[in-house]
Amino acid sequence: MGDRLEVIDKLDNKGHLFVVSGPSGVGKTTLIERFLKENSSSRFSVSYTTRHQRANEVNGQDYYFVDKEDFERMIGEGYFLEWEKVHGQLYGTPQKEVLHALHQGIDLFLDVDVNGALRVKERYENAYLIFVEPRSQTDLMKRLTLRGEKEISLRMKRVKEEMEKKYLFQYSVINDKLDKAYRDFTKIIETVRRECHGKNHR
């Protein structure tokens, strides 16, 4: 694992790594999917998970669905850039795919939990962390309830813990009205690209 940590910092990556995080149900995926539809040169990094595949999900597009034994074997092999246990299930970001895309000059988007985002930043200091937050925790609780999520009280406890780490992120977006949140989200990405382009031409 130690050698792999060094490789991430030394690679001459041309793409940008945007790590989008925040409480479950806040709308991270919606913002990313909308952006990618309008920006075909960017790509979504598909995570691995041990949770069950939902009816509307496509394996290899939304997640790579694997069993716990395979996931734990991949951990042991150093396969993940970061991995985390969330609500009893394992989630992980494939390191090799991320680095390959960045080295090819592709802007990559990760949709991970807060702890996973901070771990990515530790491993790859050039990552840009974007925290998506709800208008209020009451509003988020309503969203989770309407979505049919279980154990709402446990989920809201995690929300509180995640909100307390918002200050560790470089950027934040309040997802109150989707169109405004999307404009704010897009501005962040455009700012990063513009600043990096300026640095490369000095």
N, C-alpha and C positions, 0 to 999 in steps of 0.2 A: 504493500500500500504506500510506503514512503516514496518509492520511485515514481509512482503514478501521480502523487501530489506535485512533484517538481515539474513533470511534463506539462501540466496544465498552465503553469505560469510562463514556461519558456517558449511555448508554441507561438509563432507569429500569426495570430488569428486576424483575419480581415473582417469577419462578421461580428455583430453585436449580440450579446446574450441578455435578453430581457426576462427577468424572473418575476412573474406576476403571482401575488399571494394575497391572503386575507382570509377571513372566516368563511366556512362552508356556507354556500347559498348566497353569497354576496354579489355574484354576477361576473366572476373572473372569466369563466369560459365564454360567456356571451360577448364580452369585450374583445377577447382574443380572436374568436371566430369571425366577428365582424371585421376586425382589422385585416385578418388574413385574406378574406374575400376581396378586399380592396387593394391588397398588396401581395401580389403573387410571387414576388421575389423573396418573401419571408416564409418561414416554416414553423410548424408546431412540433415540439419534441414530445413524442408519445411515451408515457411512463408505463412501467410494469406495475401490476397490482395483483393481490391475492383475493380481492373481493369478487363476488359473483357479477357476471356480465348482465347488465340491464337490457330490457327488451329493445330499446332504441339505440343501443351501442353496437359499434362494429369493432371486432378484434383487429388490432393493428392500426386502427384509425383513432379511436377514443382512448383505448388502453391496450396493452398486451396483457391478456389474462392468463396467469399461471398459478399453479398450486403452491402451497407454502414450502414444500420440500425443494422445488426448483428455485424459488425465490431465495431461500436460505443458502442454497448451493451457489447462486450468483453473488450473494453477499461475500461468501468465503473466497470467491475468485476475484474480488475487487471489481466487479462489473459495473457498479453504480457510482455515479458522481455524488449522489446523496440518496439516502433512503430513510423512511420514517414509518413508524406504526401509528396509524390514525384510526380511531374508533374500532380498534381490534383487528384492522387489516393492514397489510404491508404495501407500501408504495415506494417506487424507486425510479430514478432517472438514469438511463443508460449513458455512461460516460463516453464511450467510443463514438456513438452517433452524434453526440453534442459537439465534440471536438472536431470531428470530420466536417460537419456543417459549417462551423465557425472558420475553419481553415480554408474552406472553399469560398468564403466571403458571404455566406448566407446568414441573415439575421434570424436568430432562433428564439422562440418563446416557450418558456416553461410555465406550467400551471401547477404549483406545488403548495404544500402547507407552509406556514410561517417558519417552523423550525427547519424544514427542508431548504427554504429560501436562504436562511442565514448560514446554513451549512454549505450551500453552493458558493456563497460569497467568501467563506473561509477558504474554500478550495480554489476558487477562480476569482481573483480580486477585481477583474475587469467586468464582472457581472453588474447589471443595473437592476436594482430591486424596486418594484412598484407595488405598493400596498393598496389594495382596494377595500374600502370600508363602507359599511351601510350608513344610511341617514341616522339611524338609531338602532340600539340593540332590540328595542321593541319591534321595530319594523322588520328586522332580520328574523326574529322569532316567528312572526307571522308568515314570512316567506318559507321558512323551514316547515312550519305546520301545514301550509298549503301544498308543499312538495311531498308531504306524506312521510317525512323523516320521523324516526323513532328516538326515544330517549332525549327529548328536547332539552330537559334540564341539564343533562350531562354535556350536550352540545353547546349550550349557552355558557356553561362554566368554562369550556375551552375557548369560546369567543372572547370572554373577558381576559383570559390569559394571553390570547393572541393580540388583542387590541393594545395591551400594555407594552408590546414589542414594536409597535408602529414606528417609534422614534428611531429604530435601527435601520429603517429603509430610507433610501435617497429620495423617493418620490411617493406621493399618495394621491388617490383619487376617491372622492366621495360619490358612491353610486346611488344618488337620490333620483334624478331623472336621467334615464339611460342616454339620451342624445347628448346632454351636457357632459355626462361622465365619459362618453366616447370621445368627445372633442378634447377634453382634458387629457385623456389617455393618449390620443394621437399626438397632441402637442408635446408630451413628454418624449415620445419616440423621435419626433422630428427634431427636438432640441438636442437629444443625444447624438443623433446622426450628424446634425449640423456642426456641433462642437467637435466631434471626432474628425470630421472632414477638414475643419479648420486647422486642427493640430497636425494632421497629416500633410498639410500644404504649407507649413511654416518653414 
